[in-house]
Amino acid sequence: MRLFVGLDVSSFDMKVCILNGEGEKLNAFTVTNDLPGATLLKERLLHCIDDQEIDVLKIGLESTSVYSFHPSMFLHHDEDLKVFGAKVFVMNPKQIANFKKSYSDMNKTDEIDAFVIADYLRFGRNQMSVVKESQYVALQQLTRSRYQLIRMMTKEKQHFLQHLSYKCNTFSQEVDSSVFGNAMMELFLEKYSLEELAHLPLEELAAFLQEKGKNRFGDPKCVATSIQKAVRSSYRLDKVVEDSMDVILGTSIEVIRTFQKQIKEIDKAIKKLMAGLTHTLESIPGIGPVFAAGIIAEIGQIDRFDDETKVAKYAGLYWRKHQSG
């Protein structure tokens, strides 16, 4: 017996349609999209296949962000369904939408969508279950969160530079040192006025930079000289405006440091997961730990693919042949 189960998933429920190998509807019902609902779905599936010899059991649902994640993982890992060789497919909604065009006179309802998904499975054009194992799902969430934090930190740094140009408009042009190094950040947190910086003894400023920079400056006196040159050539602000810029810069520095701290925490978690995964990606020139983790997270277990062409197609890196006549 061959069974094909289509699920149309929303945030609050799942429409279920079960077809046999001939396309006959055996059952259709609705369950809630939560643990009790998924458990009920499993029980009804097991009841449907009770005392039957099952050759194929495929369960399909569209990829709908977080809504499809939990039911797909629940059904994929369920031991009772594994006994019957159940395979779970999370499919691109575009595939289902294109397939549905062949049903030209069909309405658009969730129940019908569940039927279309089940019928798509029945045609057997889906050879690979794209549900990833837990460690790859965890790695994917970590790498995507890291990417989001990097984007947010970049935006915050742009915000910082914009307000730095208000306080000292020639700083970025004159000072040949990273604005976002620890020494520079500490300098801005001191909230010196431009006049105070301009008249600060050069040796004292150089010593401050060397201390906060943990002796990483090759020539701290040269950097201190360039800072004072930038300060003296910059426009002066009213005190009330300069004070407000100091508050904004200080706040921005704390936000940037928070992002940096969180990125380090995520990097530790990524490193721990990567230690348990065998791979050779970092042997490729230009591929470091970050890129390797991101690639592995998105691809998942490599044995899901028959060869490199399947990987390329999964990534969208292929060209379809168009030939006629």
Secondary structure by P-SEA (a helix, b strand, c coil): cbbbbbbbccccbbbbbbbcccccccccccccccaaaaaaaaaaaaaaaccccccbbbbbbccccccaaaaaaaaaacaaaaaabbbbbbccaaaaaaaacccccccccaaaaaaaaaaaaaaccccccccccaaaaaaaaaaaaaaaaaaaaaaaaaaaaaaaaaaccccccccccccccaaaaaaaaacccaaaaaaccaaaaaaaaaaaaccccccaaaaaaaaaaaaaacccccaaaaaaaaaaaaaaaaaaaaaaaaaaaaaaaaaaaaaaccccccccccccaaaaaaaaaaaccccccccaaaaaaaaccbbbbbbcc
